């Protein structure tokens, strides 16, 4: 069953974030992930949004997500995301 990873944050260091994206993209494809959506200008329908950057990723399974997140190649660069776009990162189950 697919799972969806949702990252939300605020970009505080654009150059570092661009470096992270360039390095992260190849790691995602190795684990079967798809980038479904990215925005820094969401259309807020209800409530308020403090951190406007959203990324929606799809992984084929929870196991593939965990393998990607724990992989040496991703762990070598995750600090770039944490420092350049502080925020939240959640995983939710898809529907079969």
N, C-alpha and C positions, 0 to 999 in steps of 0.2 A: 504494500500500500504506500502511495506517495506521502511524503511529509513536506511541509512548507516552513522555511526559515524566514523570519521577518526581522530585519535589522532596522532600528530607528535611532536616529541621533542628530547631532548638530555638527557640521563640518567646522572644525576650529583650525585646521592646518591643511590647506588645499594641496600644497606640493607633496606633503607626506601622504595624503589620501590618494593622490594620483599615482604615487609610487606603489602604494598598497594594491590598488586596482590592477595595475599592470602585472604585478606579481601574483595576485590572487586568481585572476581569470584562468590561467592554465591549470591551476590546482582543481578548480571546479569541474572542468570537463573530464578530468580523469576519474571522477567519482559519479559521473552521470547527472550532474546538476544542471539545471536550466535557470537562467536569469529571466524571470517573468515580468518584473517591473522595477523601475528606479525613478525616484523623483525627489526634488528638493522644494517643490511647490505643490503640495497636495491640495486638493479641493476639499476643504473641511466642511462636512455637512452638519455635524453635530459636535458640540463641545469645543475644546481648544487644543491646539497642538503646540507644545513648547519646542520640540525638536523636529524640524520639518523634513529631514532626510529619511526616506523609506526605501528599503530594498526587499524585494520578495523573490526568494529562491525556491525552486522545487527540486527535491531529491527523490530518487526512486524508492527509498526506504529509510527508516530511522537508522538502520545499521550503516547504510552508505553515508548518511550525514555524519554519524559518530566517527566513522573511519576517516572521512575528510577532515573533520575538525581536529582529530587527534593526530593526523598525519604529520610527520616531521617537516614536510615542505610548508604546510599551513602554520604549524606552530612557530616556524622560523620567522613568519611575517605578521602574525596576528597582533603583535604589539603595535604595528603601524596603524591598524584600524582602531585599536583601543585608544591610542594617543591622538589620532587625527579626527576621529568621529566618536566621541564618547556618547554612550546611550545604552540601549537595550538590544538583546538578541534573543528571540524566542523561537521555539520549534512547536508546530502544531500538526496534528494528524490530518491527512487528507481523507476523503471519503471514497470508498470503493465503488 
